[in-house]
């Protein structure tokens, strides 16, 4: 395969290939590179690869159809296993665990079957912007060993409407 064929394949894969798994924005805001998150665990992809979102809304929703795994006691983060077998981790802000749940309200329950867009956690953005080290919210795939290809989107996103990650297993 020549260089032109490779380029053509890359371009056509991105635009015409609808196979793969789409992960939607779990919250509204602006996509930021995971490497820019001010926490080494996320920036160095220790827990997984993905993107972060600078939030502008007031709730986190299911980014795909699946089952809620863990919702942290302090309600600042949750994991979900998609119906396609991806394990996703959504963690609101950095060092938000130190707020001991202040600013967060749990809506969904662990083990609950959810559809894309179902509300998991509501939050008080103004309070969190004032008190948290950062509100950047990593959205990562924790079972990257299952992933062959990961395509990260960019720009402004609306929860449950815009794709943030495309995955091929």
Buried (B, 14 or more C-beta within 10 A) or exposed (E): EEEEEEEEEEEEBEEEEEEBBBBBBBBBBBBBEBEEBEBEBBBEBEBBBBBBBBBBBBBBBBBBBBBBBEBBEBBBBBBBBBEBEBBBBBBBBBEBBEBEBBBBEBBBEEEBEBEBBBBBBBBBBEEBEEBBEBBBBBBBBBBBEEBEEBBBBEEEBEBBEBBBBBBEE
